[in-house]
Amino acid sequence: MAAMTNDIKTEHQSLQEIPKDEKSTNDELKHRRIRSFVLRQGRVTKGQERALEIGWPKFGIQYAAKPIDLNAVFHRQASAKILEIGFGMGETTAKIAQTLPHCDFLAAEVHTPGVGALLKLIEAHALTNIRIIQHDVVEVLQNMLADASLDGVHIFFPDPWHKKRHHKRRLIQAEFVKLLCTKLKVGGYLHVATDWQEYAEWVLAVLSAETQLTNTAENYAPKPSYRPLTKFENRGLKLGHGVWDMVFTRV
């Protein structure tokens, strides 16, 4: 476990030490360094520690700046390969993987407690169609995933960074969406959900402006059946709070 913890600390240190002016391998991103997260300290429980020790060797993928073969990673050729970006504590990812056992899910998250929590759920439900990568998803997309290798991308409830001066930190930006499009197959989909109306308007505008995408709805889409309601979301809906789903496909 000590080795695992040291690896995670080293990984987090390396993320923090990446120069801000580092050039991207993608022309669209070479002028500005995108980050898909902000590192925060979090307490790892004993159960999560155990899951990291036992589950990571089986279900974790160590970041390396070289392409991976998704069929080899999952030991099968599934009907779809889905990237889940920022899965939090993993409840939604685990439920979707249960609902769609014929699909494989590559789940990206940088926060260690969330990684440990999802590994616990994988063990509890005997899931075999999830793999986890603990690294900045932008670098994963740039360096590890082949073009046109994904059938779908899920981004559920990303940080809205509601203060105007923080909008530049939002994950959904034009250049990030262009990068995602290169990894989606033609006909593949991008599904974003948020419970912050102003951010929903922002996301809808960014996705609508991308010429490689087309909206599956006139504006906001009905919640797809595969996305479960979280306890937090259900409580918010009962209080009259809104949730907005946007589903676009690659043309």
Order of alpha helices (4+ residues) and beta strands (2+ residues): alpha-alpha-beta-alpha-beta-alpha-beta-alpha-beta-alpha-beta-alpha-beta-alpha-beta-alpha-beta
